[in-house]
Every structure is written in structure tokens, then in C-alpha cells.
Amino acid sequence: MCIAVFIWQSHPLYPLILLLNRDEYHSRPTKAAGWWEGGEIVGGRDELGGGTWLACSKSGKVAFLTNFREKDPLQHAKSRGELPVRFLQSEKGPSEFADEIIKEADEYNGFNLVVADLHCKAMVYVTNRPKEKKPSSMQVSFGAHVLTNASLDTLWPKAERLLGNFKEMINTYGESEVNAHEMVEKLMTDTTKHDKTPGILSPQFEHQLSSIFVDTDTSIGRYGTRSTSVVLAKASGEVCFHERYLVADCWKEHMISYVI
């Protein structure tokens, strides 16, 4: 399902600080973050659909995705994971790309997509849900935001908790450099569950999904947080992609750095 929190163009050192938990069935084949063939895109990869939930490019683009929680998804929809890849591989800016996706948005199950260009300081949010509304896009304002499985900045209890803790931690760092490992440990491993849920899926499953970090057993296998990614983009052009990921019940960490 995924949850992300980020601050955009509102920090003295970092135009973008982004943290994202990827929730998925443990049986779904996945590659840890790394450079893709061609050496222009860095990110994790869904080996089943071929796409990604979060990736960046050497040209200064960033794209990430969450699913929109809903009942009765389309059975033969296109893979949502291809959307971030298409943006990173295109020559289009965030707004132009969003306009393109809106035209074909009904071919996908519910999604929240954020696309950004660090060079031109542009970030756009595009979604095809809720169903009763037309697909839409909007410029993302400077500041701190949270994205879970509803519209941008919808404050489900876990989203409100994460956003509040994130803001507090950013304020604690002040104008100093932030520590990716520390942020992951303090913010993204939170297993606190909430009684108030959106009520879209079964009450039992909703309760399991109500924490920032998810780990549960289902009738079709173990489901939960498979990785946590941190993207730190400095004003100097240096980008650090930090990932904590699960391999056979063992958590590993690595970091990839590059300059745009």
C-alpha cells in the first residue's frame, strides 16, 4: 500500500527530503534499489510488473507512487508501477507529463503519483481517484506533505502521526544535515495501530494496515513493509538514495550517491 512523507523546497540544505515505506506481499519478486540498465535511473524494481514505486534519475527527476485503497479493482488494468518509469524516461516536465497521464488514467487501478524535477523546482501530484471525480493534477506546494492510500495530505491517523513526527524531527535537526538511518528508525518503523480506520476493506485487515510499519499474515501470504527508502537531495546537486530492505527475514541497508 505504501506511505510517504516529504518536505519540498522548504529546507536550507535540502530541496527534497523524502521517506517512503513500500508495503507489498512478501512473495512478490523485487529487486533492491540500484542503477538500472543504461545507468540513468536508480531505484527499486518490481520484477513482476517491471515498474517501480520510487526512482530517481541523473537528470534530476524524482517519481514515486502509492496505490489508492479501494474495493473491486480492475482485473486487467495496466501496471501502475510503469508510471514513475515513464516519467523518468521521458523528456517532459512534471505538468506536461501529468496532462498525458490524465488522458489514460482510467486504464489503471487507483493511484497517487508524484513527479518532480529538482532543476526547475516543479512537483506535480496526479491521481485518478476517487472514482466519482475526474482524474486530476495539481502543483505540490512548498512545505511538508504526507501521502498514503488516499488523496495527498489526507490525514488518516497514521498519516497524521507520521507527518507530525517528521516535522518535529526536521525541526530538531535545524539547519544541520539529517541522518537517513536515524530517520528510518525513528519514523518509519512505527508499529502503533489505530482504532479509527477508513473502513474500505475488512475491519481486521484495516486494523493491520493502520500502522506506519505493516507486518501481517493474510490468507494468501505474509504482507507488509518490504523496504524503506530515503531520498536526500541537496541544493549542491548531491543526491543520496538510502534503502533499508528485507531479504529472507533479514534487514539490510545500503546507500547510493550521485550528482545531478
VMD Tcl script that draws the C-alpha trace (Angstrom):
set ca {
  {0.00 0.00 0.00}
  {2.88 2.38 0.89}
  {3.15 5.61 2.85}
  {5.40 8.58 2.11}
  {6.31 11.79 3.89}
  {8.39 14.59 2.39}
  {9.42 18.21 2.60}
  {9.70 20.13 -0.65}
  {11.71 23.34 -1.23}
  {11.44 24.37 2.43}
  {14.76 23.33 3.98}
  {18.01 25.35 3.90}
  {20.14 22.37 2.77}
  {17.73 20.01 1.03}
  {15.25 20.95 -1.72}
  {13.77 17.48 -1.12}
  {13.75 15.08 1.82}
  {11.57 12.05 1.12}
  {10.88 8.88 3.12}
  {8.72 6.06 1.77}
  {7.64 2.68 3.13}
  {6.74 0.15 0.48}
  {4.13 -2.37 1.59}
  {3.67 -5.50 -0.52}
  {3.17 -9.24 -0.33}
  {6.45 -10.88 0.63}
  {6.10 -13.39 -2.19}
  {6.20 -10.69 -4.89}
  {9.65 -10.74 -6.54}
  {11.52 -7.49 -6.01}
  {14.96 -6.04 -6.71}
  {16.61 -3.77 -4.16}
  {17.47 -0.23 -5.22}
  {20.30 0.07 -7.70}
  {21.18 1.55 -11.07}
  {19.00 0.24 -13.88}
  {20.41 -0.79 -17.24}
  {21.68 2.31 -19.01}
  {22.85 3.89 -15.76}
  {20.36 6.79 -15.77}
  {17.69 5.58 -13.33}
  {18.20 4.47 -9.73}
  {15.53 2.79 -7.63}
  {13.96 -0.47 -6.60}
  {12.19 -2.66 -9.12}
  {9.07 -4.79 -9.10}
  {10.20 -7.87 -11.01}
  {6.63 -9.00 -11.64}
  {5.27 -5.81 -13.23}
  {8.64 -4.37 -14.27}
  {8.00 -0.96 -12.76}
  {8.84 0.81 -9.51}
  {7.30 2.59 -6.52}
  {10.13 5.14 -6.25}
  {13.02 6.05 -8.52}
  {15.21 8.98 -9.47}
  {17.27 9.95 -12.50}
  {20.67 11.55 -13.04}
  {18.87 14.36 -14.85}
  {17.28 15.49 -11.57}
  {13.87 13.85 -11.80}
  {12.11 12.03 -8.97}
  {8.90 9.96 -9.13}
  {7.03 7.95 -6.52}
  {3.72 6.17 -6.30}
  {1.15 4.82 -3.86}
  {-1.98 2.80 -4.56}
  {-5.40 4.26 -3.77}
  {-7.20 1.99 -1.31}
  {-10.44 0.73 -2.85}
  {-12.65 -2.32 -3.26}
  {-13.14 -4.22 -6.54}
  {-10.04 -3.25 -8.52}
  {-9.93 -3.73 -12.30}
  {-8.77 -7.22 -13.21}
  {-6.89 -6.33 -16.39}
  {-5.56 -2.87 -15.60}
  {-2.15 -1.61 -16.68}
  {0.64 -1.83 -14.10}
  {0.78 1.37 -12.06}
  {4.48 0.82 -11.48}
  {5.20 1.81 -15.07}
  {4.10 5.40 -14.41}
  {7.22 6.58 -12.49}
  {9.44 4.86 -15.06}
  {7.69 6.57 -17.96}
  {8.22 9.98 -16.36}
  {11.91 9.38 -15.69}
  {12.46 8.16 -19.24}
  {10.51 10.98 -20.87}
  {11.67 14.43 -21.91}
  {8.54 16.00 -20.44}
  {8.35 18.13 -17.34}
  {6.02 17.29 -14.43}
  {2.98 19.27 -15.62}
  {3.15 18.11 -19.21}
  {3.60 14.50 -18.13}
  {0.65 14.75 -15.73}
  {-1.54 16.00 -18.58}
  {-0.51 12.96 -20.63}
  {-1.33 10.51 -17.84}
  {-4.73 12.05 -17.12}
  {-5.84 11.14 -20.65}
  {-5.29 7.43 -19.99}
  {-5.87 7.32 -16.23}
  {-8.93 5.09 -16.48}
  {-6.71 2.25 -17.74}
  {-5.16 1.93 -14.26}
  {-6.43 0.98 -10.85}
  {-6.43 3.79 -8.30}
  {-3.09 5.57 -7.96}
  {-1.37 8.58 -6.44}
  {1.64 9.69 -8.46}
  {4.11 12.44 -7.57}
  {6.57 13.59 -10.22}
  {9.25 16.24 -9.67}
  {12.10 17.99 -11.43}
  {14.72 19.25 -8.99}
  {16.31 21.57 -11.55}
  {13.17 23.57 -12.29}
  {11.75 23.21 -8.76}
  {8.50 21.74 -10.06}
  {6.49 18.98 -8.40}
  {3.08 17.72 -9.51}
  {0.61 15.33 -7.91}
  {-1.69 13.36 -10.23}
  {-4.43 10.89 -9.28}
  {-7.30 9.01 -10.90}
  {-9.36 8.69 -7.73}
  {-11.84 8.93 -6.14}
  {-13.87 7.27 -8.89}
  {-16.72 9.79 -8.76}
  {-14.30 12.57 -9.75}
  {-12.34 13.05 -12.96}
  {-8.58 12.33 -12.92}
  {-6.76 15.47 -11.82}
  {-3.37 17.00 -11.15}
  {-2.06 19.86 -9.05}
  {1.19 21.63 -8.29}
  {2.54 20.50 -4.93}
  {3.09 23.49 -2.67}
  {6.39 24.09 -0.89}
  {6.41 22.57 2.59}
  {5.83 19.22 4.28}
  {3.34 16.68 2.93}
  {2.17 13.13 3.58}
  {0.81 10.58 1.11}
  {-0.77 7.27 1.96}
  {-3.57 5.43 0.13}
  {-5.96 8.34 -0.20}
  {-5.53 11.79 -1.75}
  {-2.41 13.82 -0.97}
  {-2.38 15.15 2.61}
  {-5.42 13.12 3.68}
  {-4.83 12.78 7.41}
  {-5.67 9.18 8.19}
  {-4.43 8.60 11.78}
  {-1.14 7.00 10.71}
  {-0.56 9.77 8.15}
  {-1.19 12.47 10.74}
  {1.15 10.71 13.17}
  {3.93 10.38 10.60}
  {3.64 13.94 9.37}
  {3.72 15.33 12.90}
  {6.73 13.25 13.91}
  {8.52 14.12 10.66}
  {8.06 17.86 11.16}
  {9.27 17.57 14.74}
  {12.38 15.67 13.66}
  {13.17 18.12 10.87}
  {12.92 20.96 13.38}
  {15.26 19.08 15.73}
  {17.94 18.90 13.03}
  {17.55 22.62 12.35}
  {19.92 23.72 9.60}
  {22.22 20.72 10.08}
  {22.46 17.68 7.84}
  {19.90 14.99 8.52}
  {20.67 11.34 9.24}
  {18.83 8.91 6.95}
  {19.35 5.87 9.17}
  {18.10 7.70 12.25}
  {15.01 8.99 10.44}
  {14.15 5.50 9.24}
  {14.48 4.04 12.72}
  {12.54 6.76 14.49}
  {9.83 7.48 11.92}
  {9.27 4.56 9.58}
  {9.39 1.51 11.88}
  {6.45 2.72 13.98}
  {4.01 -0.18 14.54}
  {1.42 1.83 16.50}
  {-2.05 0.80 15.33}
  {-5.21 2.91 15.37}
  {-8.84 2.04 16.01}
  {-10.10 4.66 13.59}
  {-9.70 3.35 10.01}
  {-11.12 4.32 6.59}
  {-13.45 1.30 6.59}
  {-12.79 0.34 2.98}
  {-11.52 -3.21 3.45}
  {-12.35 -5.76 6.16}
  {-12.05 -4.39 9.71}
  {-9.34 -6.92 10.55}
  {-7.17 -6.02 7.57}
  {-7.78 -2.30 8.02}
  {-6.53 -2.59 11.61}
  {-3.34 -4.31 10.45}
  {-2.80 -1.58 7.82}
  {-3.35 1.24 10.33}
  {0.31 1.45 11.39}
  {3.15 3.21 9.57}
  {5.15 -0.04 9.50}
  {2.99 -3.01 8.49}
  {3.57 -6.72 9.07}
  {0.70 -9.18 8.93}
  {-0.30 -12.62 7.74}
  {-3.15 -13.00 5.26}
  {-4.93 -15.93 3.63}
  {-2.64 -15.56 0.60}
  {0.62 -14.95 2.44}
  {2.62 -12.52 4.53}
  {2.06 -8.83 3.73}
  {3.79 -5.73 4.98}
  {6.62 -3.25 4.75}
  {9.28 -4.69 2.47}
  {11.54 -1.64 2.28}
  {12.05 1.92 3.44}
  {13.64 4.41 1.05}
  {15.06 7.84 1.82}
  {15.92 10.38 -0.87}
  {18.03 13.33 0.27}
  {18.56 15.90 -2.47}
  {20.95 18.69 -1.53}
  {20.97 22.17 -3.01}
  {24.53 21.43 -4.18}
  {23.18 18.77 -6.56}
  {24.27 15.77 -4.50}
  {21.57 13.13 -4.11}
  {21.68 10.24 -1.63}
  {19.33 7.29 -2.10}
  {19.28 5.28 1.12}
  {17.37 2.00 1.32}
  {16.57 -0.42 4.14}
  {15.16 -3.61 2.68}
  {14.12 -7.08 3.71}
  {15.78 -10.22 2.36}
  {14.67 -13.59 3.80}
  {13.67 -12.03 7.15}
  {16.97 -10.13 7.38}
  {17.06 -6.33 7.12}
  {19.87 -4.85 5.04}
  {20.86 -1.25 4.29}
  {22.76 0.47 1.55}
  {23.17 3.95 0.08}
  {23.73 5.19 -3.46}
  {25.08 8.70 -4.04}
  {25.27 10.68 -7.26}
  {25.31 14.25 -8.54}
  {22.72 15.79 -10.86}
}
mol new
graphics top color blue
foreach p $ca { graphics top sphere $p radius 0.5 }
foreach p [lrange $ca 0 end-1] q [lrange $ca 1 end] { graphics top cylinder $p $q radius 0.2 }
display resetview
